[in-house]
Amino acid sequence: MERGEFTRWIQDGIGEAWDGRWSEIDIRDMNAQLPDPMAAAGFIVTGSASSVTERAPWMLRAEAWLREATLLDRPILGICFGHQLLASALGGIVVKNPRGREIGTVKVRLHDGAERDLLFRELPSAFHANATHVDTVVELPKHAERLATTALDENAAFRVRRAYGVQFHPEIDGHLMRGYLHARKEVIVAEGLPHDDLLETAQDAPHAIDLMKKFAKKVR
C-alpha cells in the first residue's frame, strides 16, 4: 500500500511521543516466539483482516499470552481486532455486529467514569475517530470498565488493569479512511450504507491520535 500497513501508521501517528525502540512480531506465525511480557515497556496489538470468531490456533495462542500479560499488569493497547482479541482473551464475547458494519469517521462518546481514566480523562466527552469493522464485543470481560461507545458499538473502548481495547482505529487519518471507503465501495453499497456520505464526512481524528500518543507517553 502507498503508506504501508498498520504498524507503520501506528508509528507515524505516535511520532515523538515514543522515542524508544520498536519491535514487530507477526502473531499469525505459529513459529514466531511471543515476547516475554516483561521484556518491553508496552505492547500494541493491531487490526487485522481476520475475525476473532474464527478461533484459529494462532489467535488462541495470542489470547493466552494476553491473559498472562494482563495478569502481570503490563501496558497493552488493542486496536480493532486487537481490542476484540483482548476482550475474548479475558472472557468477553465477540460476534458479528447485529447492528451492521461500522465504517467511516464516527463519533465516540465517553462513558461514565472515563474522566477518571489515565488515558481518557483529558479527551472531550465526544470526539471523532475512524473505524472499519464488522465484528464487535457484545459482552465485556468481567471486571472490565467500559470507557466509550459509538452509535453502533456499546463497547467501543474498555480497560482491564492497564490493558486497553479500542474498537476504532486511532492510527487511521482522513486520507487512509477515504482509501478504505474507495476500496470497499462495492460491499458498502451492497449493504445499503451511504457510501458517498461516508466519503464526504471522512476526516482526520486528532483526538483519537492523541489517545495513542498518551499510551506511548505513559509506558515511556
FISE-568108 format. One record per residue (C-alpha): residue number from 1; x, z, y; residue in three letters. Coordinates in Angstrom, 1 decimal. Layout:
BEGIN
{NUM, {X, Z, Y}, "ALA"} ...
***
This chain:
BEGIN
{1, {0.0, 0.0, 0.0}, "MET"} {2, {1.0, -0.6, 3.6}, "GLU"} {3, {1.5, 3.1, 4.4}, "ARG"} {4, {2.4, 4.5, 1.0}, "GLY"} {5, {0.5, 6.9, -1.1}, "GLU"} {6, {-0.9, 10.5, -0.9}, "PHE"} {7, {2.4, 12.2, -0.9}, "THR"} {8, {3.7, 10.0, 2.0}, "ARG"} {9, {0.5, 10.6, 4.0}, "TRP"} {10, {0.8, 14.4, 3.5}, "ILE"} {11, {4.4, 14.5, 4.5}, "GLN"} {12, {3.8, 12.3, 7.6}, "ASP"} {13, {0.8, 14.5, 8.6}, "GLY"} {14, {2.7, 17.8, 8.2}, "ILE"} {15, {5.7, 16.4, 10.0}, "GLY"} {16, {8.0, 19.0, 11.6}, "GLU"} {17, {5.7, 21.9, 10.5}, "ALA"} {18, {7.7, 21.8, 7.3}, "TRP"} {19, {11.4, 21.5, 7.7}, "ASP"} {20, {12.4, 22.2, 4.1}, "GLY"} {21, {12.9, 20.1, 1.0}, "ARG"} {22, {10.1, 18.2, -0.7}, "TRP"} {23, {9.9, 17.6, -4.4}, "SER"} {24, {7.3, 15.4, -6.1}, "GLU"} {25, {6.0, 15.7, -9.7}, "ILE"} {26, {3.5, 13.4, -11.4}, "ASP"} {27, {1.4, 15.8, -13.3}, "ILE"} {28, {-0.1, 12.9, -15.3}, "ARG"} {29, {3.2, 12.6, -17.1}, "ASP"} {30, {3.0, 14.9, -20.1}, "MET"} {31, {6.8, 14.6, -20.4}, "ASN"} {32, {7.3, 15.9, -16.9}, "ALA"} {33, {8.2, 19.6, -16.8}, "GLN"} {34, {5.9, 21.5, -14.5}, "LEU"} {35, {7.7, 23.7, -12.0}, "PRO"} {36, {8.3, 27.4, -12.2}, "ASP"} {37, {5.6, 28.8, -9.8}, "PRO"} {38, {8.2, 31.0, -8.2}, "MET"} {39, {10.6, 28.1, -7.6}, "ALA"} {40, {9.1, 26.7, -4.4}, "ALA"} {41, {7.6, 28.1, -1.2}, "ALA"} {42, {4.3, 26.5, -1.8}, "GLY"} {43, {2.5, 23.7, -3.7}, "PHE"} {44, {0.1, 20.9, -2.7}, "ILE"} {45, {-2.0, 19.1, -5.3}, "VAL"} {46, {-3.0, 15.7, -4.1}, "THR"} {47, {-6.0, 13.5, -4.5}, "GLY"} {48, {-6.4, 11.2, -7.5}, "SER"} {49, {-8.5, 8.3, -8.7}, "ALA"} {50, {-9.1, 10.3, -11.9}, "SER"} {51, {-12.1, 12.6, -12.4}, "SER"} {52, {-11.7, 16.3, -13.4}, "VAL"} {53, {-14.8, 15.7, -15.6}, "THR"} {54, {-12.6, 13.6, -17.9}, "GLU"} {55, {-10.8, 16.7, -19.2}, "ARG"} {56, {-7.7, 14.7, -20.1}, "ALA"} {57, {-4.8, 16.6, -21.7}, "PRO"} {58, {-2.7, 16.4, -18.5}, "TRP"} {59, {-5.5, 17.9, -16.5}, "MET"} {60, {-5.8, 20.9, -18.9}, "LEU"} {61, {-2.1, 21.5, -18.7}, "ARG"} {62, {-2.2, 21.4, -14.9}, "ALA"} {63, {-5.1, 23.8, -14.9}, "GLU"} {64, {-3.2, 26.3, -17.0}, "ALA"} {65, {-0.3, 26.0, -14.5}, "TRP"} {66, {-2.7, 26.5, -11.6}, "LEU"} {67, {-4.2, 29.6, -13.2}, "ARG"} {68, {-0.7, 31.1, -13.6}, "GLU"} {69, {0.4, 30.2, -10.1}, "ALA"} {70, {-2.8, 31.7, -8.6}, "THR"} {71, {-2.4, 34.9, -10.5}, "LEU"} {72, {1.2, 35.1, -9.2}, "LEU"} {73, {-0.2, 34.8, -5.7}, "ASP"} {74, {1.6, 31.5, -4.9}, "ARG"} {75, {0.5, 29.4, -1.9}, "PRO"} {76, {-1.4, 26.4, -3.1}, "ILE"} {77, {-3.3, 23.7, -1.3}, "LEU"} {78, {-5.5, 21.5, -3.4}, "GLY"} {79, {-6.8, 18.3, -1.7}, "ILE"} {80, {-9.9, 16.5, -3.0}, "CYS"} {81, {-9.1, 16.0, -6.7}, "PHE"} {82, {-6.6, 18.9, -6.3}, "GLY"} {83, {-9.5, 21.0, -4.9}, "HIS"} {84, {-11.7, 20.2, -7.9}, "GLN"} {85, {-8.8, 20.8, -10.4}, "LEU"} {86, {-8.1, 24.2, -8.8}, "LEU"} {87, {-11.8, 25.2, -8.9}, "ALA"} {88, {-12.0, 24.1, -12.6}, "SER"} {89, {-8.8, 25.9, -13.5}, "ALA"} {90, {-10.2, 29.2, -12.0}, "LEU"} {91, {-13.6, 29.0, -13.7}, "GLY"} {92, {-15.6, 26.8, -11.3}, "GLY"} {93, {-17.8, 23.8, -12.3}, "ILE"} {94, {-17.1, 20.2, -11.3}, "VAL"} {95, {-19.7, 17.4, -11.7}, "VAL"} {96, {-20.6, 14.1, -10.3}, "LYS"} {97, {-22.2, 14.9, -6.9}, "ASN"} {98, {-26.0, 14.7, -7.3}, "PRO"} {99, {-26.2, 14.0, -3.6}, "ARG"} {100, {-24.1, 10.9, -3.9}, "GLY"} {101, {-20.8, 9.6, -2.7}, "ARG"} {102, {-19.3, 11.2, 0.4}, "GLU"} {103, {-17.1, 8.7, 2.3}, "ILE"} {104, {-16.0, 8.3, 5.9}, "GLY"} {105, {-15.5, 10.7, 8.7}, "THR"} {106, {-17.7, 13.7, 8.1}, "VAL"} {107, {-18.4, 16.9, 10.0}, "LYS"} {108, {-17.0, 20.0, 8.4}, "VAL"} {109, {-18.7, 23.3, 9.3}, "ARG"} {110, {-17.0, 26.6, 8.8}, "LEU"} {111, {-18.8, 29.1, 6.6}, "HIS"} {112, {-19.4, 32.8, 7.5}, "ASP"} {113, {-16.1, 34.7, 7.1}, "GLY"} {114, {-13.9, 31.7, 7.7}, "ALA"} {115, {-13.0, 33.2, 11.1}, "GLU"} {116, {-11.1, 35.9, 9.2}, "ARG"} {117, {-9.1, 33.5, 7.1}, "ASP"} {118, {-5.4, 32.9, 8.0}, "LEU"} {119, {-5.7, 29.1, 7.8}, "LEU"} {120, {-9.2, 28.5, 9.1}, "PHE"} {121, {-9.6, 31.1, 11.8}, "ARG"} {122, {-8.2, 29.1, 14.6}, "GLU"} {123, {-10.3, 26.0, 13.8}, "LEU"} {124, {-13.5, 25.2, 15.7}, "PRO"} {125, {-16.8, 26.1, 13.9}, "SER"} {126, {-17.3, 22.4, 13.3}, "ALA"} {127, {-14.7, 19.6, 13.2}, "PHE"} {128, {-14.3, 16.1, 11.8}, "HIS"} {129, {-12.4, 15.3, 8.6}, "ALA"} {130, {-12.1, 12.2, 6.4}, "ASN"} {131, {-13.5, 12.2, 2.9}, "ALA"} {132, {-13.8, 10.0, -0.1}, "THR"} {133, {-15.1, 11.4, -3.3}, "HIS"} {134, {-17.8, 11.2, -5.9}, "VAL"} {135, {-17.3, 14.5, -7.8}, "ASP"} {136, {-18.0, 17.9, -6.3}, "THR"} {137, {-17.5, 21.6, -7.1}, "VAL"} {138, {-21.1, 22.7, -7.7}, "VAL"} {139, {-20.1, 26.3, -8.6}, "GLU"} {140, {-17.1, 28.1, -7.2}, "LEU"} {141, {-14.9, 30.3, -9.3}, "PRO"} {142, {-15.7, 34.0, -9.5}, "LYS"} {143, {-14.3, 35.9, -6.5}, "HIS"} {144, {-13.7, 32.6, -4.6}, "ALA"} {145, {-14.6, 32.7, -0.9}, "GLU"} {146, {-16.4, 29.7, 0.5}, "ARG"} {147, {-14.8, 28.6, 3.7}, "LEU"} {148, {-16.6, 25.4, 4.7}, "ALA"} {149, {-19.4, 23.0, 4.0}, "THR"} {150, {-20.4, 19.4, 4.8}, "THR"} {151, {-23.8, 17.6, 4.7}, "ALA"} {152, {-23.2, 16.5, 1.1}, "LEU"} {153, {-21.0, 19.3, -0.2}, "ASP"} {154, {-21.7, 23.0, 0.0}, "GLU"} {155, {-18.3, 23.9, -1.3}, "ASN"} {156, {-16.1, 21.8, 1.0}, "ALA"} {157, {-13.4, 24.4, 1.1}, "ALA"} {158, {-12.6, 27.7, -0.7}, "PHE"} {159, {-9.9, 30.2, -1.3}, "ARG"} {160, {-8.9, 32.5, -4.1}, "VAL"} {161, {-6.0, 34.7, -3.2}, "ARG"} {162, {-3.5, 32.3, -1.5}, "ARG"} {163, {-4.8, 29.2, -3.3}, "ALA"} {164, {-6.9, 26.9, -1.2}, "TYR"} {165, {-9.1, 23.9, -2.1}, "GLY"} {166, {-10.4, 21.4, 0.5}, "VAL"} {167, {-12.7, 18.6, -0.7}, "GLN"} {168, {-11.8, 16.4, 2.4}, "PHE"} {169, {-8.5, 14.6, 3.0}, "HIS"} {170, {-6.6, 16.2, 5.9}, "PRO"} {171, {-3.9, 13.6, 5.4}, "GLU"} {172, {-6.1, 10.6, 6.0}, "ILE"} {173, {-6.4, 9.4, 9.6}, "ASP"} {174, {-8.9, 6.9, 11.0}, "GLY"} {175, {-6.8, 3.8, 10.1}, "HIS"} {176, {-6.5, 4.9, 6.5}, "LEU"} {177, {-10.2, 5.8, 6.3}, "MET"} {178, {-11.1, 2.3, 7.6}, "ARG"} {179, {-8.8, 0.9, 4.9}, "GLY"} {180, {-10.7, 2.8, 2.2}, "TYR"} {181, {-14.1, 1.6, 3.6}, "LEU"} {182, {-12.9, -2.0, 3.6}, "HIS"} {183, {-11.6, -1.7, 0.1}, "ALA"} {184, {-14.8, -0.1, -1.3}, "ARG"} {185, {-17.3, -2.1, 0.7}, "LYS"} {186, {-18.9, -3.7, -2.3}, "GLU"} {187, {-19.6, -0.4, -4.1}, "VAL"} {188, {-20.6, 1.3, -0.8}, "ILE"} {189, {-23.2, -1.4, -0.1}, "VAL"} {190, {-24.4, -1.3, -3.7}, "ALA"} {191, {-25.1, 2.4, -3.5}, "GLU"} {192, {-27.2, 1.9, -0.4}, "GLY"} {193, {-24.8, 3.5, 2.1}, "LEU"} {194, {-24.5, 2.2, 5.7}, "PRO"} {195, {-21.1, 0.6, 5.4}, "HIS"} {196, {-21.0, -0.8, 8.9}, "ASP"} {197, {-22.0, 2.5, 10.5}, "ASP"} {198, {-19.4, 4.3, 8.4}, "LEU"} {199, {-16.7, 1.9, 9.5}, "LEU"} {200, {-17.7, 2.2, 13.2}, "GLU"} {201, {-17.6, 6.0, 13.1}, "THR"} {202, {-14.3, 6.4, 11.1}, "ALA"} {203, {-11.8, 8.2, 13.3}, "GLN"} {204, {-8.7, 10.4, 13.4}, "ASP"} {205, {-9.3, 14.0, 12.4}, "ALA"} {206, {-6.7, 16.1, 14.2}, "PRO"} {207, {-8.2, 19.5, 13.3}, "HIS"} {208, {-8.1, 18.6, 9.6}, "ALA"} {209, {-4.4, 17.7, 10.0}, "ILE"} {210, {-3.8, 21.0, 11.8}, "ASP"} {211, {-5.1, 22.8, 8.8}, "LEU"} {212, {-2.5, 21.1, 6.6}, "MET"} {213, {0.2, 21.9, 9.2}, "LYS"} {214, {-0.9, 25.6, 9.3}, "LYS"} {215, {-0.5, 25.7, 5.5}, "PHE"} {216, {3.1, 24.4, 5.8}, "ALA"} {217, {3.9, 26.9, 8.5}, "LYS"} {218, {2.6, 29.8, 6.6}, "LYS"} {219, {4.6, 29.0, 3.5}, "VAL"} {220, {7.7, 28.4, 5.6}, "ARG"} 
***
